[in-house]
């Protein structure tokens, strides 16, 4: 019988855990939290894939706090799981706990998000998206959409969680592309914590503070969807009065895109579970795995969203 242990803040320190007495691979996984539709789909993918791959999953929800992730990783080390995987809340501050895992001979897989550790021997592989490229794709769409126009384009940006790889990288990739044309101006940029609630609140303040907003770039769909509520409440038409670009392509985002409330979505796939289980089995078996496993992703216009919406699984 396969177990998928769910626990709250800080990890599942209660149960026994060590290296699958029944021969199953035991994977300790520390998740960021449940901040977005993307994250919910990612958790589901990991839990379902563990079940179908015959992996015993010890799942811990960090509720958005790095300290909880560090505690969970230490618990996994104490329990002597076979492999540890985690999606780091922020990029910095992992060296000590990763060294502890290495000293205990427990391989670590980074999932979805990177760490900034200089010593790459602290983890076996990193599976996930290229967030810089995602930001670039968002910028490229904007540049194309405003091609031939000369008026200033005022952009507001909703950033993800401060210090998180997708927030840092999506900001950098986007900025890198739009800097080529001085008509693009980011007039306000603030975190919306990757959540709908904060996206809405921050957009409300942007709308009050900024006399002219042409474009909203949100680092994920959820913040964009919250912002749409704020824009509508302010009597403006999202997608028309203010153009909106987001990242993720979860079902709610794709629905808003198909309705013309969002203009463009850069996909970030949360379906990392099957590849993660495969990599965990390989590192456990001592096989060499690539240092970086990139996720395949696309982009969507409203027309493309309409065409795939019915079969969108998350
Ligand atoms: O790390 C991936 C990002 O985290 C997703 O784009 C965002 O929705 C999530 O919260």
Boltz pocket constraint, residues with backbone or C-beta under 6 A from the ligand:
constraints:
  - pocket:
      binder: B
      contacts: [[A, 35], [A, 36], [A, 37], [A, 38], [A, 39], [A, 112], [A, 113], [A, 166], [A, 194], [A, 219], [A, 220], [A, 221], [A, 222], [A, 247], [A, 248], [A, 268]]
      max_distance: 6.0
